Amino acid sequence: MNALTSALCSGILRITSKRSERGATAVEYGLLVALIAAVIIGVVVTLGTDIKTAFTGVESQLPAGAAPSAAPTP
């Protein structure tokens, strides 16, 4: 009877530990996705401002009325 109880407890512990590992893995992936999203947002905000400044500088150097013409229709 003692061997049966030991085997049963061992099996339950293995099942429980596998479930908790899956849950921990899901949490780790969630945190990783959140970190990647935060980095992407930070890069877009930083580079977005720099790119806007660069395009504004180029626009100010263009001659007045130098808007692109519409593409000709075939």
C-alpha positions in Angstrom: 0.0 0.0 0.0 2.9 2.4 0.8 4.4 1.8 -2.7 1.0 2.5 -4.3 0.7 5.8 -2.4 4.2 6.8 -3.2 3.7 6.1 -6.9 0.4 8.0 -6.9 1.9 11.0 -5.2 4.9 10.9 -7.6 2.5 10.9 -10.6 0.5 13.8 -9.2 3.6 15.8 -8.6 4.9 15.2 -12.2 1.5 16.3 -13.6 1.4 19.4 -11.4 5.0 20.4 -12.2 4.3 20.1 -15.9 1.3 22.3 -15.7 3.2 24.9 -13.7 6.0 24.8 -16.2 3.6 25.4 -19.0 2.0 28.3 -17.1 5.5 29.8 -16.3 6.5 29.5 -20.0 3.3 31.3 -21.1 4.0 34.1 -18.6 7.6 34.3 -19.8 6.5 34.6 -23.4 4.0 37.2 -22.4 6.7 39.3 -20.7 9.0 38.9 -23.7 6.3 40.1 -26.1 5.6 43.1 -23.8 9.3 43.9 -23.7 9.6 43.7 -27.5 6.6 45.9 -27.9 8.0 48.5 -25.5 11.3 48.6 -27.4 9.5 49.0 -30.8 7.3 51.8 -29.4 10.4 53.5 -28.0 12.3 53.3 -31.3 9.3 54.5 -33.4 8.8 57.5 -31.1 12.5 58.4 -31.1 13.1 57.8 -34.8 9.7 59.3 -35.8 10.7 62.7 -34.4 14.2 62.5 -36.1 12.7 61.5 -39.4 10.0 64.3 -39.2 12.8 66.8 -38.6 14.8 65.5 -41.5 11.8 65.7 -43.9 10.9 69.2 -42.7 14.5 70.3 -43.5 14.3 68.9 -46.9 10.9 70.4 -47.5 12.2 73.8 -46.5 15.0 73.6 -49.0 12.7 72.9 -52.0 11.7 75.8 -54.2 8.2 77.1 -53.7 5.6 75.5 -55.9 7.7 72.4 -56.6 4.8 70.1 -55.9 4.9 66.9 -57.9 2.7 66.8 -60.9 0.1 64.1 -61.3 1.1 61.0 -63.2 0.0 61.1 -66.9 -2.9 58.8 -67.8 -2.1 56.3 -70.5 
